[in-house]
Amino acid sequence: MGLKKYYLENTIEAGTDEAGRGCLCGPVVAAAVILPINFEHPLLNDSKQLSEKKRLELRPIIEKNALSFGVSYIFEAKIDEINILQASILAMHKAIEKLKIKPEHIIVDGNKFKLYKNIPHTTIVKGDAKFMSIAAASVLAKTYRDDFMLKLDAEFPHYFWRNNKGYPTKQHRDAIRKFGITSYHRKTFKLLPEQLKLEL
């Protein structure tokens, strides 16, 4: 099954998605993309289905062909302040704000969104595997976030962020146990399973 080009016909439609919601550290990154109606690329799919190499191959293709795109970062202090769901929505709003063309309709990956500037929107569960513009946004969000985590990895190599990108892998959690947390960790997240067991 191929990806659909749009949700509404004859409408300037932007797709938006975020990356990094489930991570223990670093920003949540969102992208918004408006693709031309005739855009096609055999590689384009939900970024989770693509290898890192394919995502990196697609990024310049999307950026060159998109009518407009925007990428935004919401950092850990803000995530801790407003919670990850609100931070994800805020990141998507900020990415849409960067679009040079105002969309007439927004399609959002997931099932939660807030009205943005009175532009109608539709939330689509697993939208990144259904619609081209959301898939393109998922590729940009993921690759920009991965690049950012590689920069942080240079500063804190013993958390292996170059491999886990901040996700809660065993390797990442072992490093938290051993070295504690960094300024980039999200303080409101359950960073270790044993945080549930409070010493009373």
N, C-alpha and C positions, 0 to 999 in steps of 0.2 A: 504494500500500500504506500503510494507516494504522499508527500506532504501537500496540503491544499495551499493555494496561493493567497487566498483571503477568506475572511469570514463574511464580510459584506461586499457586495459587488459595487463597482463604480464609486468607491469611497477611498479617501486617503486614509489608509489604515496603518497604524504603528503596532508592532508586536513588542512586548516587553517581558523580561525575565531577569532573575537574579541568580547569583552564585555565592555560596559560602554561608548559607543559613545554618547548616548543621556543624559548622566549624567551632573549635574552642577558642580560636584567636583570629586576629586580623579582621579586616573590614568585610561587610557584605557589599557585593558589587553588583550593580544592575546595568543593563543596557536596554536601549529602545532603538528599533530599526524600522525604517520605512523602505520597503523594496519596490523596485519598478515592477509593474504588472507582468512583464515578460521575463522576469528573472528566473533562471533555472540553473541548478548545479547538481551533478550527480552525487557529490559528497554530502550535500547539506542534509543534516538530520539532527535530532536532539543531541546536544553536546555530550550527554552521558553515554550515548551509543558510539561516540567517535573516539579514536585514539588521540592522544595528545598531538601527535604528528599531524593527523588530519585536521584537527581543530586549528593548529597553527598555519596550516596550508590554506584553510578557508578564510581565516581572519582578513588578510589583505584583499581577498576576492570580494568579501561582503562589504568591506569599507570602500572599495573602489566603485562597486556597483550600486550600493544603497543610494536612494535619493537623499537620505539623511540618516545619521545615527548619533546617539549620545551614550556616554558611559559615565556612571557616577559611583562614588565610594561613600559608605557610611561607616565610620570607625568605631572601635570597641567602646569608647566612653559613651557615645550616643546610643549604641546598642544596649549598653547596661542601663542607660537612663530611661529609654522608652520601650524596651523589649525588642526581641528579634523580629517579630512579625511586623510591628510598626516601623522598625528600621528598614525592613525589606521593601515595604510599601513606599516609604520616604525615598529610598534609593531609586525605585522605579519612577516616582514622580520627578526626581531630579534629572534622571536620564531623559525623560520625555521633554523636560524643560529645555534641554540642550538641542533638541531637534530644530533644524533651521526651517522646517516646514511644519505648520500646525496640523496635527492629525484631526480627522473628522470622527474617527473611531479608534479605540484602543483595545487590543486583545492582550490578555494577561495570562501568563502561565500560573496555574493554581486556582484556588477558590476564594481568595480574599484580596480585596482591593478597595481603595477609597476613591470617590469621585475626584477627578483632576480637572480643574478649570471648566467644569460643566461639559466636558467632552464625554459622550457616551462610551461605555466600556463593556466588555464581555469577559468574564473569567472562564478559563478553560482548563480543566484538570488534565494534566499531561499534554498541555498545549504545545510544548516544545517538540512533541513527537507527531503533531497534527498539522501545524501551520508553519509555513516557511519563515515568516517574519519573526515568530517567537523562537524558532530553531536558530535563526541567525542571531537574535539577541542572546540566546543561551550560549552560543559559541563566543561572542564578544565578552560577555560577563565572565565566563569561565577563564578565558585566556588572559584577560586583563587582571583578574584576581590571582591567577597562577603566577603571572609575572611579578606581581606585588609581593607574593609570598616568597618568591625566590630572592628578592631584595632583602626581605626580613631574615631569610635563612643565612645570608652572609653575616648578619649581625649576631644571630643566635644559632650557630650550626648544630648544636647538640640536641635540638628538638626535631631535627630531620624534616623541616618544613619543605625542603626541596622535593621530598618524596610524598609526605602526607598532606601538604598544602594547608595544614592546620586542622585537618579532620581528626576525630578521636580514634586514631589507630593505637594499637598496643604500644608501639614504639614511642608515639607522642606522649601517651599517658605515663609510660615508664620514665620518660625524661622529666615530666612534671613532678613525679614522685621524688626523683633524684635531685633536680635543680630548682624546684619550686616554679612559680609562674613569672612571666615577664610582663612588661607594661602593655604588651599587645594582647594578652589573654583577656577574655570576656569574664569579668568578675561575677556576673550573675548566672553564669552557666555552671552546670554540674561538671566540673573538670575531671573529677575522678569518681568512679562508682562508689567508693567507700565514703564519700561525702555524706551519704545517706545515714551512715552509722555514726551518730554524734556521740562523743565521749561525754557522758553526763556525770 
